[in-house]
Amino acid sequence: MLLTRTAHAPPSPLALTASGIALIAASYGFARFAYGLFMPAFQDEFALDAGAGGAIAAGSYLSYCLAVLAAGALTRSWGSRAVAVAAGVTAACATLTVALAPHPLVLAVGAVVGGASTGIASPPLAEAAARAVNPDRRDSVQTAINSGTGLGVALAGPIAVALADHWRLAWALFSAVCVLVTWWVARTLPPRDADAAPAVDVADSLVDAGRPEQPAATSPARRAAPEEAVAGRLRLLLAAGAAGIASAAVWTFGLTLLTEEGRIEESLAQTSWLVLGVCGVIGAGAGLLVRIAGLTRAWVAVCAALAIATGGMAARPGDPLTAFAASAVFGAAYIALTGLLLVWATRLTPERVARGVSLAFLALAVGQACGSSLWGLVGERLGLVPAFACAAGAAAAAALIRPARRRRGAQAAGE
């Protein structure tokens, strides 16, 4: 009798999508982007100015950069579940650190660790979806999981309003939710991908970023010329970086703009953040948008919406209705944008999904780190309104760096 190795059954698409949304919501919505939601409270508690707040946010983005590179490599050697669980544990530790922070340096540590949790989360979930979901549903599942960011922000908003004077309790609650989500992910994802590819290290990921994939022996669709493959990767990284620079203004200083420049009541400003998160869930439809309009047109439209939303906040920061409308458009556009980056990266590197997603989100985070520091400095010298106007211009520039249209017989990422 022959003995064969039995592979662990992959999770169902529904279970994978639900637990993936929860992990993204906990790490992105709570551990990372809630920092901007509580920026006014942190400024009051720790006497932070715009420059210091932007520097802490930049540190969060930089830790994301390091974590996303490591996660892309570790996913291939450890499997999706181990890395996803590590993301949940990191998010729980980060939010608890913020809740207990007695000093701005400890707050900064919590924010930086929180940024790392998001970098760890996305690659293993993208890899798991690529392996467990049929190709015709993959884009929809990827973008649905990615919409967890909006859900997390939507949940963080009312918590911030209800616990406005007790922000430490709010962050302790975030930590408890992260623990529960980590337990769920550990039960949902298999212990190791049965067909995991050989491990690659971080250096290989960076070196291979500009190197065309080797054609698969069983896949005649991968026929893109080497120069087209390299150009496609560079275009993806530039587009992600530009989008990161543009989006950093709202994520880091959105509430500060509304409360300080616009003189809007803090409760109304926090409600606009809730609107941002709720409408971010609409970004789950990015996969459908790609199917209807194609990746290229979808990217241009979403970047244009991001520019309009950011510019709208700059134009009328003191008008609550404008703040709500701009927040709604920004939330939907940003989540859709990151979903499009997932689709774009997956199409460019179908054999190494975790690596491709890692590099795309690395470029996004590098742009956000640069943007946080840049808009903080511009805000100190000229004010946040000019900073947001410049950020809107950066979003318009990102629309010009579009995916290449697929040529007949080629697999370049496009429509």
ABEGO torsion letter per residue (X at the ends): XBBBBBBBBBBBAAAAAAAAAAAAAAAAAAAAAAAAAAAAAAAAAAGBBAAAAAAAAAAAAAAAAAAAAAAAAAAAAAEAAAAAAAAAAAAAAAAAAAAABABAAAAAAAAAAAAAAAAAAAAAAAAAAAAABBAAAAAAAAAAAAAAAAAAAAAAAAAAAAAAABAAAAAAAAAAAAAAAAAAAAAABBABBAABBBBBBAAAAAAAAABBBBBBAABAABABBAAAAAAAAAAAAAAAAAAAAAAAAAAAAAAAAAAAAAGBBAAAAAAAAAAAAAAAAAAAAAAAAAAAAEAAAAAAAAAAAAAAAAAAAAABAABAAAAAAAAAAAAAAAAAAAAAAAAAAAAABAABAAAAAAAAAAAAAAAAAAAAAAAAAAAAAAEAAAAAAAAAAAAAAAAABBBBBBBBGBABBBX
